[in-house]
Amino acid sequence: MQKPLPPCAFQCGAAQLELFTPPAAPAAAAFDWDRQHVVVIGDSGGKDSGATVHTVCRAADAAGQLHKVRILHCDLGTTPAGHSIEWPGAADVARRRAAAYGVPFAVRRSTRWPSLWDRMISHGRWPGFFARYCTSDTKTAVGRAYVDELRAELRLHEPIRAGYAMGMRAEESRARARKPVVERHRMSGQGTLRVVTTWLPIHHLTTEQVWQMHEENGIERHDAYRMGMSRLSCRACPLASTGDLVRSAQLNPALFAEYAAAEHELGQFKGSISLREIIERAQG
């Protein structure tokens, strides 16, 4: 049984890019709570999201700013056969985390694309490191729309100033190690409707430290981790490691069969291995 979360309201180059020993943790950048109208936390249901929610809500509570926090889960939809593209239950994990900290929770999906599957078919190729339209179209664009929704909700007659907290960490890849901890995000556009400041509050943490935070604070984790997954991206993500893909294929054979059938249209799923080979390894 998990320990209850502390009542803080009151007191997805190469797949994932190669892991490496990160440089020394960057100096902590100041996040200006007073400047923001709202602070949105993107929660995929994964471990890094869990650590981000805990870190941000604790910091918000200490600053007397918890009322500004919102948690957003971006729903990626289903395949034509009705299979969930993300891990089932991911939104429920994110919802329970929000409830534990007493902050509002929302689930939103792209208004342009019924699902990530539709976006992939339209694009004609699988997502990749240099074509991460999966993130830009079904997460970043959805987050931008949600910020605009909050502007209307708050009845602001000025551009909304929104913090946007994400669980990217330097240890994950060289590209992520170079990301500023706090910066103005491109979803700000010209700044006439919104000024969005992204914040990476766990950028300096290692995977071991993330799991330690979960253990020490009773943060809920998705069951996929207990079943052998190291990450909680899409169930079939071209940027995932081959090991995670093989394990996911064992756990989600029908979904992988449907994806494999689309390789003739979208090309080989991953540069180093096809879905057919992944399924063969999973069955072996």
Residue, then its C-alpha position, 0 to 999 in steps of 0.5 A: m500500500q502506498k503512503p498517502l501524499p503529504p497535504c501540500a495544500f495546507q502546509c517522447g538523432a537516436a531514440q530518446l537520444e543516447l543516455f549519458t553522464p550529464p554535466a554538472a547540474p545547471a544553476a537553478a533559475a529563478f521562477d517568478w511566481d508573482r508574475q504568473h496568472v496561472v501555472v500549468i503542469g503537464d502530467s502524462g501519468g509518468k514518473d517524471s510528471g509525478a516528481t514535477v507535480h510534487t515539486v511544483c505543488r510544494a513550491a507553490d504552497a510554500a510561496g502561497q501560490l497554490h491557487k494558481v496551479r492547474i494540472l493538464h493531461c493531453d489525451l492522444g486518442t485511439t487507433p481505428a481498432g479502438h486501442s488507446i495510444e497512451w497507456p490505459g489509466a495514465a489520465d487516472v493517475a494524473r487525476r488522482r495526483a491533482a486531487a492529492y494536492g488539491v489543484p484543478f485537473a483537466v484533460r484536453r485533446s487536439t481539436r484538429w486531430p481526433s487522435l495521434w493516429d490520424r495525425m501520423i496517417s496525415h503526415g505519412r511517416w512515423p514521428g522521429f527525433f527530427a519530426r516530433y510532430c507528435t509532441s508539437d501537434t498533440k501536446t504543445a498545441v493543446g497546451r497553448a489552447y488550454v492556456d487561452e481557455l484559462r485566459a477566458e476563464l479568468r476574464l483577463h483583458e490583457p495577455i495571460r502570463a502562464g508558467y508551464a512546468m514540464g518534467m524534462r531532465a538533463e540526464e535523458s539526452r544531450a538535447r535536454a541537458r542544453k535546455p534552459v530551466v526557465e525560458r519564454h516559450r514559442m507558444s507565446g507567439q507575439g505575446t498579444l494573447r499569452v506569454v508562456t514561460t516554461w519551467l523544468p523544475i526537475h531538470h537536475l534530477t537523476t532517475e534514481q532521485v526521481w524514484q527516491m522522491h516517489e518513495e519518500n512522498g508516496i507519489e503514485r506510479h503507473d502500473a506499467y513501471r511494475m510490469g517492466m517499462s522504464r518510461l511511460s511514453c506512448r505504448a508504441c513510440p518510435l523514440a522509445s528504447t528497443g527494450d521498452l518496445v519489446r516489453s510493450a509489445q509483450l504487454n500490448p500485442a493487439l496494438f502492436a499488430e495494428y501498428a505493424a500493419a501500417e508500416h507498409e504505408l508509413g515506412q519502417f517504424k524505427g531506424s534500427i528495427s521494424l515493428r515486425e522484428i519487435i513483435e518477433r522478439a516479443q514472442g521469442 
